[in-house]
Amino acid sequence: MQQFPNMPDFGMHPNIGMQSSQNRMMQPNQPNLGTQQRIMTQPPDLMTSKDMLYTKDMLAWNLLGMKKAHFLAQQCQDQEIRQALEEAGMMHQRHYQQLLNHLQMHQNQSTMQ
């Protein structure tokens, strides 16, 4: 290992970090035999409070993206770029609406129980 003159020696073995990453790359991924992974085709029926907070964040991000894209499209002179920005804004609007519908569905289900 090359020693650098102004760097302190922390007493670490020079290959420790490299060995573990090299071993991980050389060994094939072995599935955990004790558990099976399920592929979700739709969101779960139960939303945790953490899920709810993250979903609200996603709503805010998509709303902001929609507003920014619309604002920039209005400022743009190039029609091609303006169209691309409008499409990006519509995409954010669709995502916002999908998230809102999902939240409303969960709210309706929780009031019925």
C-alpha positions as CSV (number, residue, x, y, z in Angstrom):
1,M,0.0,0.0,0.0
2,Q,1.3,3.4,-0.9
3,Q,1.8,5.7,2.1
4,F,0.9,9.3,1.8
5,P,3.2,11.6,3.8
6,N,0.6,13.9,5.4
7,M,-2.1,11.3,5.9
8,P,-2.4,9.7,9.4
9,D,-2.3,5.9,9.6
10,F,-5.6,4.9,11.3
11,G,-4.4,1.3,11.7
12,M,-6.7,-0.1,9.1
13,H,-5.9,-3.0,6.9
14,P,-5.5,-1.7,3.3
15,N,-7.6,-4.4,1.7
16,I,-10.5,-4.7,4.1
17,G,-13.0,-2.6,2.2
18,M,-11.9,-4.0,-1.1
19,Q,-12.1,-7.7,0.0
20,S,-15.8,-7.5,1.0
21,S,-16.8,-5.7,-2.2
22,Q,-14.7,-8.1,-4.4
23,N,-16.2,-11.1,-2.7
24,R,-19.7,-9.8,-3.2
25,M,-19.0,-9.2,-6.9
26,M,-17.5,-12.7,-7.4
27,Q,-20.3,-14.6,-5.6
28,P,-23.5,-15.0,-7.5
29,N,-26.6,-13.6,-5.9
30,Q,-28.2,-16.4,-3.9
31,P,-31.8,-16.1,-3.0
32,N,-32.7,-16.2,0.7
33,L,-34.3,-19.7,0.9
34,G,-36.2,-18.8,4.1
35,T,-38.4,-16.1,2.4
36,Q,-40.0,-15.7,-0.9
37,Q,-40.4,-12.3,-2.6
38,R,-43.9,-11.4,-3.8
39,I,-44.4,-9.0,-6.7
40,M,-47.1,-6.5,-6.0
41,T,-49.4,-5.8,-8.9
42,Q,-51.2,-3.1,-7.0
43,P,-50.6,-1.0,-3.9
44,P,-51.4,-2.7,-0.5
45,D,-54.7,-2.0,1.2
46,L,-53.1,-0.7,4.3
47,M,-51.1,2.6,4.4
48,T,-48.8,3.2,7.3
49,S,-48.3,6.8,8.7
50,K,-44.9,6.7,7.0
51,D,-46.5,5.8,3.7
52,M,-48.9,8.6,4.1
53,L,-46.2,11.1,4.8
54,Y,-44.2,10.0,1.8
55,T,-47.3,10.1,-0.4
56,K,-48.0,13.7,0.7
57,D,-44.4,14.6,-0.2
58,M,-44.8,13.0,-3.6
59,L,-48.0,15.1,-4.0
60,A,-46.0,18.3,-3.2
61,W,-43.2,17.3,-5.6
62,N,-45.6,16.6,-8.5
63,L,-47.5,19.8,-7.8
64,L,-44.3,21.8,-7.8
65,G,-43.1,20.1,-11.0
66,M,-46.4,20.8,-12.7
67,K,-46.3,24.5,-11.7
68,K,-42.6,24.9,-12.8
69,A,-43.1,23.2,-16.1
70,H,-46.2,25.4,-16.9
71,F,-44.4,28.6,-15.9
72,L,-41.3,27.7,-18.0
73,A,-43.5,26.7,-21.0
74,Q,-45.1,30.2,-20.8
75,Q,-41.7,31.9,-20.9
76,C,-40.3,29.7,-23.7
77,Q,-40.0,31.1,-27.3
78,D,-39.1,27.7,-29.0
79,Q,-42.3,25.8,-29.7
80,E,-40.6,22.4,-29.5
81,I,-39.3,23.1,-26.0
82,R,-42.6,24.7,-25.0
83,Q,-44.4,21.5,-26.1
84,A,-42.0,19.3,-24.2
85,L,-42.4,21.4,-21.0
86,E,-46.2,21.3,-21.4
87,E,-46.1,17.5,-21.7
88,A,-43.8,17.3,-18.6
89,G,-46.4,19.4,-16.7
90,M,-49.2,17.2,-17.8
91,M,-47.3,14.1,-16.7
92,H,-46.8,15.6,-13.2
93,Q,-50.5,16.5,-13.2
94,R,-51.5,12.9,-14.0
95,H,-49.2,11.6,-11.3
96,Y,-50.6,14.1,-8.8
97,Q,-54.1,13.0,-9.7
98,Q,-53.2,9.3,-9.4
99,L,-51.7,9.9,-5.9
100,L,-54.7,11.9,-4.8
101,N,-57.1,9.3,-6.0
102,H,-55.2,6.6,-4.1
103,L,-55.3,8.7,-0.9
104,Q,-59.0,9.4,-1.3
105,M,-59.6,5.6,-1.8
106,H,-57.8,4.8,1.4
107,Q,-59.6,7.6,3.3
108,N,-63.0,6.3,2.0
109,Q,-62.1,2.7,3.1
110,S,-61.0,3.8,6.5
111,T,-64.2,5.7,7.2
112,M,-66.3,2.7,6.1
113,Q,-64.6,0.4,8.7
